[in-house]
């Protein structure tokens, strides 16, 4: 009741009143709690008619409050579901790492593959490494490049460095120092120590024009 009065006096905005009174009346729970809150709804209806002379505003504001709460609940549910799925992916990735360390490549491959297909950047990177080095799978540079690229395009600095190295060596792709420098430079800008040495070695093989072009490409690059 007190909350209803405060809302009616202090809130000039109809939507604010609607959301406030909804929580005051039926937002508190179910069962006996809901029953106890019902007088607040009746009080607001009376005050809306006699203090403001606007019964339709009450109806409108109550509907607004109902849908506002429904939207908030939907957001909370979707957020909780996302957190559960995200934690599940982290757990699967940790299990894949453990399996790889124990040289259980079959288990590691299955877990990395499942995560990679869901767009998990780190899994794409590690699966690419398995194909790059022929660990648990036949060595396949083209597949390694494909997976490195998927991860690198999401902004993973390690994958960017690996992809740059593939372009430098011409493994799985045509050798291209400009693209190699671009990817390595992107990786270096994120603090990857592995890529700093790569960039220095690359620049020894490149012309000034090639370096400038690669730098421009890096500046214009955006993650997908």
Protein Blocks (a to p, Z undefined) as FASTA:
>chain_A
ZZmmmmmmmmmbfklmmmmmmmmmmmnpghjllmmmmmmmmmmmmmmmmmnopaklmmmm
mmmmmmmmmmmmmmmmmmmmmmmmmmmmmmmmmmmmmmmmnopaklmmmmmmmmmmnopa
klmmmmmmmmmnopoiacdfklmmmmmmmmmmnopaklmmmmmmmmmnopoiacdfklmm
mmmmmmmmnopaklmmmmmmmmmmpcfklmmmmmmmmmmpccZZ
